[in-house]
C-alpha cells in the first residue's frame, strides 16, 4: 500500500495538465455539493433557536379531500388548539402563524418586516439568544397585552445603535411595547425566522381564533424521539374523529412530521403517501445527476492515463501480478486524486461560506461546516474515487501482457 501511494503521487505529477483538469472538476463539484448540503443542514438539522427540534413534531399543512378534489392550507388556530394542543404526555405545544409581511412604523419611519404571531409556549421550545429583555409569556397572550419581541436586524433599522427595550412601535395599526430583542435568525429556519413577534391575541376577531384551516403552524415538543410513534398514532386516531362540516370533503389529512417530513409534505403534496421518501429520492437523484458528468469525464481521463502506462502494466502482468493487485493499485491512485480534490473543495468551501453568509443573498444565513457536512463530503469524494476508478482499473486488469508490452491495450 505504501508503494501504491508513492506511485500515485508520482503519476499525478507526470501529466500536470490532466491532473489539474481532474482536480478542478472534483473540487468544483464537491464545493457546490458542500454548499448545498450546508444549506440543507441549516434547514433540516436542529440548530440555532431550533436546537430542540430533534424531538419536535410539526403540523404545517392540513387538507380536506373527497371525490370532488381537495382543499389544502396551513391549519387554523382552532384546529391546533383543539386537536394538537391537547395531545397527552408531551413536554410542550406551540401554535404560531406563518410569516406575514407587515409595515412597522416608528417616529414617522416605515420599515417592512416579517411578522409572526406566537404563544408563550413558543419561547419555551425555541431557544433564542436575547440581547435585550425577555420573551412575552402565556399570561401576556391571555391578557391581550400589546407587547413584541424584535430581531437585532430590525432594531438596527428602527433605532440604530440605541436600546430598543421599552420603546414602542406601530404594527398593523396597533402600538406595541418592545419587551425583548433577539439575535437575528436565518430565513432557512422554518419555525424560527421572523423580524417581529407579537402574541396570538393580536388576532382581530374570535372567529379567526376558531378557524379549522387558516395561516397557523403547530409544533409539539416530545420528551424523547421514542414518543414519536405513540404521538403519531394518537394524532391519526384524532383525525378520524373530526366532525365533517362539508360532505364533499369527508377525509381530513395531516401529519405529525419531523421538519424534513413537514417540508416534504409542503413540496410533494399533502395527499401523497410517503412524501418524505419521494423528496429524499428526488434530492439524492439530483445530486447523483450533478455528479455524473464530472465523474464520466474523470473516467475518460483515467483511461487515457492507463493507456499511457500499458508497458508498465505488461511488465507487471508478465511477472505474475494478479488482476486484484493491479485493480487495487489503480483504484488507490484514483482515490488519492479524488481525496486531494476533495480537500481543495473543502478549503474553497471554508472560504466561500463566510462570504455567502456576509453577502445577504439569503437573509441572515449562518452556514457552517460541521461533522455531518464533512461526512457527506467524504462520501461524495469516495463516490468519485470508486465510480471513476473501478471501470478503468477493471479495463486495465484485462490487458493481455504481450499486447500491453507492445504498447497496446484492450
C-alpha positions as CSV (number, residue, x, y, z in Angstrom):
1,X,0.0,0.0,0.0
2,X,2.9,2.4,0.7
3,X,4.2,1.7,-2.8
4,X,0.8,2.3,-4.3
5,X,0.6,5.7,-2.5
6,X,4.1,6.6,-3.7
7,X,3.3,5.7,-7.3
8,X,0.0,7.6,-7.1
9,X,1.8,10.8,-6.2
10,X,4.4,10.3,-9.0
11,X,1.6,9.7,-11.5
12,X,-0.2,12.9,-10.6
13,X,2.9,14.9,-11.2
14,X,3.7,13.2,-14.5
15,X,0.9,14.8,-16.6
16,X,0.2,18.1,-14.7
17,X,-2.5,19.4,-17.1
18,X,-4.6,16.2,-16.8
19,X,-4.1,16.3,-13.1
20,X,-5.2,20.0,-13.0
21,X,-8.4,19.3,-15.0
22,X,-9.3,16.3,-12.8
23,X,-8.7,18.2,-9.5
24,X,-10.6,21.3,-10.8
25,X,-13.6,19.2,-11.7
26,X,-13.6,17.3,-8.4
27,X,-13.1,20.4,-6.3
28,X,-15.8,22.4,-8.1
29,X,-18.3,19.6,-7.9
30,X,-17.6,19.0,-4.2
31,X,-17.7,22.7,-3.5
32,X,-21.2,23.1,-5.0
33,X,-22.5,20.0,-3.2
34,X,-20.9,21.0,0.2
35,X,-22.6,24.4,0.0
36,X,-25.9,22.8,-1.0
37,X,-25.5,20.3,1.9
38,X,-24.7,23.1,4.3
39,X,-28.0,24.9,3.3
40,X,-30.0,21.7,3.7
41,X,-28.3,21.1,7.1
42,X,-29.3,24.6,8.1
43,X,-32.9,23.9,7.1
44,X,-33.5,20.4,8.4
45,X,-31.0,19.7,11.2
46,X,-31.5,21.0,14.8
47,X,-29.6,24.2,15.4
48,X,-29.8,27.8,16.5
49,X,-33.2,28.5,18.1
50,X,-34.4,25.2,16.8
51,X,-31.8,23.3,18.8
52,X,-34.6,21.1,20.4
53,X,-36.1,20.1,17.0
54,X,-34.5,16.7,17.2
55,X,-37.5,15.8,19.4
56,X,-40.1,18.1,17.8
57,X,-43.0,17.1,15.5
58,X,-44.7,19.7,13.3
59,X,-48.1,20.3,11.8
60,X,-47.6,22.7,8.9
61,X,-50.3,21.5,6.5
62,X,-53.8,20.2,6.7
63,X,-56.1,19.1,3.9
64,X,-59.7,18.0,3.4
65,X,-60.3,15.7,0.5
66,X,-63.2,14.0,-1.3
67,X,-64.4,12.8,-4.7
68,X,-64.6,16.4,-5.9
69,X,-61.0,17.2,-5.1
70,X,-59.5,18.7,-2.1
71,X,-58.5,21.8,-0.1
72,X,-55.1,22.3,1.4
73,X,-53.7,25.1,3.6
74,X,-51.9,25.7,6.8
75,X,-54.1,24.7,9.8
76,X,-56.1,27.3,11.7
77,X,-55.6,28.2,15.3
78,X,-58.9,26.5,16.2
79,X,-57.7,23.2,14.8
80,X,-54.4,23.4,16.6
81,X,-56.0,24.4,19.9
82,X,-58.5,21.5,19.8
83,X,-56.7,18.6,18.2
84,X,-52.9,19.3,18.7
85,X,-52.6,21.3,21.9
86,X,-54.5,18.6,23.9
87,X,-52.2,15.7,22.9
88,X,-51.4,13.7,26.1
89,X,-48.0,13.4,27.7
90,X,-45.9,15.9,25.8
91,X,-43.5,18.4,27.1
92,X,-44.8,21.5,25.3
93,X,-47.0,22.5,22.4
94,X,-47.0,25.8,20.5
95,X,-49.1,27.4,17.7
96,X,-47.7,30.3,15.7
97,X,-48.6,32.0,12.5
98,X,-47.0,31.6,9.1
99,X,-44.7,34.5,8.1
100,X,-46.6,37.7,7.2
101,X,-45.2,40.8,5.6
102,X,-46.1,43.9,7.6
103,X,-45.1,47.5,7.9
104,X,-43.5,48.7,11.2
105,X,-43.7,52.4,11.9
106,X,-41.6,54.3,14.4
107,X,-41.4,58.1,14.6
108,X,-42.6,58.6,11.1
109,X,-40.3,55.9,9.6
110,X,-41.6,52.8,7.8
111,X,-39.7,49.5,7.7
112,X,-41.1,46.4,6.0
113,X,-40.7,43.4,8.2
114,X,-41.7,39.7,8.5
115,X,-44.0,39.1,11.5
116,X,-45.2,36.0,13.4
117,X,-48.0,35.8,16.0
118,X,-47.0,33.3,18.7
119,X,-48.0,32.0,22.1
120,X,-46.0,31.8,25.3
121,X,-45.0,28.1,24.7
122,X,-43.1,29.2,21.5
123,X,-40.4,30.8,23.6
124,X,-40.1,27.6,25.8
125,X,-39.5,25.4,22.8
126,X,-37.3,27.6,20.6
127,X,-34.1,28.8,22.2
128,X,-33.3,32.4,21.1
129,X,-30.4,34.4,22.2
130,X,-31.8,37.5,23.9
131,X,-29.7,40.6,23.6
132,X,-32.2,42.8,25.5
133,X,-35.1,42.0,27.7
134,X,-37.1,38.7,27.7
135,X,-39.9,37.0,25.7
136,X,-43.5,37.6,26.3
137,X,-45.4,35.0,28.3
138,X,-48.6,32.9,28.1
139,X,-50.1,35.4,30.6
140,X,-49.2,38.3,28.2
141,X,-51.0,36.5,25.4
142,X,-54.0,35.6,27.6
143,X,-54.3,39.2,28.9
144,X,-54.1,40.6,25.3
145,X,-51.1,42.8,26.2
146,X,-49.6,44.6,23.2
147,X,-46.0,43.5,23.6
148,X,-43.5,42.5,21.0
149,X,-40.1,40.9,20.5
150,X,-37.9,42.1,17.6
151,X,-34.7,40.9,16.0
152,X,-31.5,42.9,16.3
153,X,-31.6,43.5,12.5
154,X,-35.0,45.3,12.9
155,X,-33.6,47.1,15.9
156,X,-30.8,48.5,13.7
157,X,-33.2,49.7,11.1
158,X,-35.5,51.4,13.6
159,X,-33.2,52.6,16.4
160,X,-29.7,52.3,15.1
161,X,-27.4,51.5,18.0
162,X,-29.8,52.7,20.6
163,X,-31.5,50.4,23.1
164,X,-35.0,49.1,22.0
165,X,-36.4,47.5,25.1
166,X,-39.3,49.6,26.5
167,X,-39.8,51.6,23.3
168,X,-42.9,51.5,21.2
169,X,-43.5,50.6,17.6
170,X,-46.7,50.6,15.4
171,X,-47.5,47.3,13.8
172,X,-50.7,46.8,11.8
173,X,-52.2,49.9,13.4
174,X,-51.5,48.8,16.9
175,X,-48.9,50.2,19.2
176,X,-46.7,47.5,20.8
177,X,-44.2,47.9,23.6
178,X,-40.9,46.1,22.9
179,X,-40.1,43.7,25.7
180,X,-37.1,41.8,24.1
181,X,-34.6,41.8,21.3
182,X,-33.2,38.5,19.9
183,X,-30.2,37.7,17.7
184,X,-31.3,37.5,14.1
185,X,-32.2,34.1,12.7
186,X,-31.6,32.7,9.3
187,X,-34.6,32.6,6.9
188,X,-33.8,28.9,6.4
189,X,-35.1,28.2,9.9
190,X,-38.7,27.5,9.0
191,X,-40.1,27.9,12.5
192,X,-37.6,30.4,14.0
193,X,-37.2,33.1,11.4
194,X,-39.0,36.5,11.7
195,X,-38.3,40.1,12.3
196,X,-41.0,40.8,14.9
197,X,-43.1,38.5,17.1
198,X,-46.4,39.5,18.7
199,X,-48.9,37.5,20.8
200,X,-51.6,35.4,19.2
201,X,-54.1,37.7,20.9
202,X,-53.3,40.2,18.2
203,X,-55.8,38.3,16.1
204,X,-58.6,40.6,15.1
205,X,-61.7,38.5,15.9
206,X,-62.8,35.5,17.8
207,X,-63.8,33.8,14.5
208,X,-60.2,33.8,13.4
209,X,-59.2,32.0,16.6
210,X,-61.7,29.2,15.9
211,X,-60.7,28.6,12.3
212,X,-60.1,25.0,11.2
213,X,-57.9,26.0,8.2
214,X,-56.0,29.2,8.3
215,X,-52.5,30.6,8.5
216,X,-51.0,28.8,11.5
217,X,-48.5,26.1,12.2
218,X,-48.0,23.9,15.2
219,X,-45.1,22.2,16.9
220,X,-45.1,19.5,19.6
221,X,-42.0,19.0,21.8
222,X,-41.9,15.4,22.9
223,X,-40.0,14.1,25.9
224,X,-37.9,12.0,23.5
225,X,-37.9,10.7,20.0
226,X,-39.2,7.4,21.4
227,X,-42.5,9.1,21.9
228,X,-42.9,9.9,18.2
229,X,-44.8,6.6,17.2
230,X,-47.2,7.0,20.1
231,X,-48.0,10.6,19.3
232,X,-48.4,9.9,15.6
233,X,-50.9,7.1,16.4
234,X,-52.9,9.3,18.7
235,X,-53.0,12.1,16.2
236,X,-54.1,9.8,13.4
237,X,-56.9,8.5,15.6
238,X,-58.0,12.0,16.4
239,X,-58.1,13.0,12.7
240,X,-60.7,10.2,12.1
241,X,-63.0,11.6,14.8
242,X,-63.1,15.2,13.5
243,X,-66.7,16.2,12.6
244,X,-67.3,16.6,8.8
245,X,-68.8,20.1,8.2
246,X,-68.7,19.7,4.4
247,X,-69.9,16.3,2.9
248,X,-67.9,17.0,-0.3
249,X,-64.6,16.6,1.7
250,X,-65.1,13.8,4.3
251,X,-61.4,13.0,4.7
252,X,-59.1,15.1,6.8
253,X,-55.4,14.6,6.2
254,X,-52.5,15.9,8.2
255,X,-49.4,14.6,10.0
256,X,-47.2,15.0,13.0
257,X,-43.9,15.3,11.0
258,X,-40.3,16.0,11.5
259,X,-39.0,19.2,9.9
260,X,-37.9,17.3,6.8
261,X,-41.2,15.4,6.5
262,X,-43.2,18.7,7.0
263,X,-41.2,20.4,4.2
264,X,-41.7,17.3,2.0
265,X,-45.4,17.5,2.6
266,X,-45.5,21.1,1.5
267,X,-43.4,20.4,-1.6
268,X,-44.6,17.0,-2.8
269,X,-48.2,17.3,-1.6
270,X,-50.2,16.7,1.5
271,X,-52.3,14.0,-0.2
272,X,-49.3,12.0,-1.3
273,X,-48.2,9.0,0.8
274,X,-44.5,8.7,1.7
275,X,-43.8,12.2,0.6
276,X,-40.6,12.3,2.6
277,X,-39.3,9.3,0.8
278,X,-40.2,10.9,-2.5
279,X,-38.4,14.2,-1.7
280,X,-35.4,12.3,-0.4
281,X,-35.2,10.3,-3.6
282,X,-35.5,13.5,-5.7
283,X,-32.7,15.2,-3.8
284,X,-30.4,12.1,-4.0
285,X,-31.2,11.7,-7.7
286,X,-30.4,15.3,-8.4
287,X,-27.1,15.1,-6.6
288,X,-26.2,11.9,-8.5
289,X,-27.1,13.5,-11.8
290,X,-25.0,16.5,-10.9
291,X,-22.0,14.3,-10.1
292,X,-22.4,12.0,-13.1
293,X,-20.9,14.3,-15.8
294,X,-17.7,15.2,-13.9
295,X,-17.4,11.5,-12.9
296,X,-17.7,10.4,-16.5
297,X,-15.1,13.0,-17.6
298,X,-12.8,11.6,-14.9
299,X,-13.3,8.1,-16.2
300,X,-12.2,9.2,-19.6
301,X,-9.1,10.9,-18.2
302,X,-8.2,7.9,-16.1
303,X,-8.5,5.6,-19.2
304,X,-6.1,8.0,-21.0
305,X,-3.7,7.7,-18.1
306,X,-3.9,3.9,-18.1
307,X,-3.3,3.7,-21.9
308,X,-0.1,5.6,-21.4
309,X,1.1,3.1,-18.9
310,X,0.4,-0.1,-20.9
311,X,4.1,-1.1,-20.9
312,X,4.2,-0.9,-17.1
313,X,1.1,-3.0,-16.9
314,X,2.5,-5.5,-19.3
315,X,5.7,-5.9,-17.3
316,X,3.8,-6.4,-14.0
317,X,1.5,-9.0,-15.5
318,X,4.4,-10.8,-17.2
319,X,6.0,-11.1,-13.7
320,X,2.8,-12.6,-12.3
321,X,0.9,-9.6,-10.8
322,X,-2.7,-10.8,-10.3
323,X,-5.7,-8.8,-11.5
324,X,-6.8,-7.9,-8.0
325,X,-3.4,-6.4,-7.2
326,X,-3.5,-4.2,-10.4
327,X,-7.0,-3.1,-9.8
328,X,-6.3,-2.2,-6.2
329,X,-3.3,-0.1,-7.3
330,X,-5.2,1.9,-9.8
331,X,-8.3,2.4,-7.5
332,X,-5.9,3.6,-4.8
333,X,-4.3,6.1,-7.2
334,X,-7.8,7.4,-8.2
335,X,-8.8,7.7,-4.5
336,X,-5.7,9.7,-3.8
337,X,-6.7,12.0,-6.7
338,X,-10.3,12.5,-5.5
339,X,-9.3,13.0,-1.9
340,X,-6.9,15.7,-2.9
341,X,-9.6,17.3,-5.0
342,X,-12.0,16.9,-2.1
343,X,-9.6,18.7,0.3
344,X,-9.3,21.5,-2.2
345,X,-13.1,21.7,-2.5
346,X,-13.5,21.8,1.3
347,X,-10.8,24.6,1.6
348,X,-12.7,26.6,-1.1
349,X,-16.0,25.9,0.8
350,X,-14.5,27.1,4.1
351,X,-13.5,30.4,2.4
352,X,-16.7,30.8,0.4
353,X,-19.3,30.0,3.1
354,X,-18.4,33.1,5.3
355,X,-18.5,35.2,2.2
356,X,-22.0,33.8,1.4
357,X,-23.1,34.5,5.0
358,X,-22.0,38.1,4.7
359,X,-23.4,38.7,1.3
360,X,-27.1,38.9,2.3
361,X,-28.2,36.8,-0.7
362,X,-30.0,34.5,1.8
363,X,-31.3,36.8,4.7
364,X,-29.5,36.2,8.0
365,X,-28.0,32.9,6.7
366,X,-25.4,31.5,9.0
367,X,-24.0,28.4,7.3
368,X,-21.2,26.5,8.9
369,X,-19.1,23.3,8.2
370,X,-19.7,20.6,10.7
371,X,-19.1,16.9,11.2
372,X,-22.3,16.0,9.3
373,X,-21.3,18.0,6.3
374,X,-17.7,16.7,6.5
375,X,-19.1,13.1,6.5
376,X,-21.2,13.9,3.4
377,X,-18.2,15.4,1.7
378,X,-16.1,12.3,2.4
379,X,-18.9,10.1,1.0
380,X,-19.1,12.2,-2.2
381,X,-15.3,12.0,-2.6
382,X,-15.4,8.3,-2.1
383,X,-18.2,8.1,-4.8
384,X,-16.0,9.9,-7.2
385,X,-13.0,7.7,-6.4
386,X,-14.8,4.4,-6.8
387,X,-17.1,5.4,-9.7
388,X,-14.4,6.9,-11.8
389,X,-11.7,4.4,-10.8
390,X,-13.3,0.9,-10.9
391,X,-14.1,0.7,-14.6
392,X,-10.6,2.0,-15.8
393,X,-9.0,-0.4,-13.3
394,X,-11.1,-3.3,-14.5
395,X,-10.3,-2.4,-18.1
396,X,-6.6,-2.3,-17.3
397,X,-6.6,-5.6,-15.5
398,X,-7.9,-7.4,-18.6
399,X,-5.0,-6.2,-20.8
400,X,-3.0,-9.0,-22.4
401,X,0.6,-8.8,-21.2
402,X,2.1,-9.4,-24.6
403,X,-0.2,-6.9,-26.3
404,X,0.5,-4.3,-23.5
405,X,4.3,-4.7,-23.8
406,X,3.9,-3.7,-27.5
407,X,2.1,-0.5,-26.4
408,X,-1.5,-1.6,-26.9
409,X,-4.5,-2.1,-24.6
410,X,-7.8,-3.9,-24.8
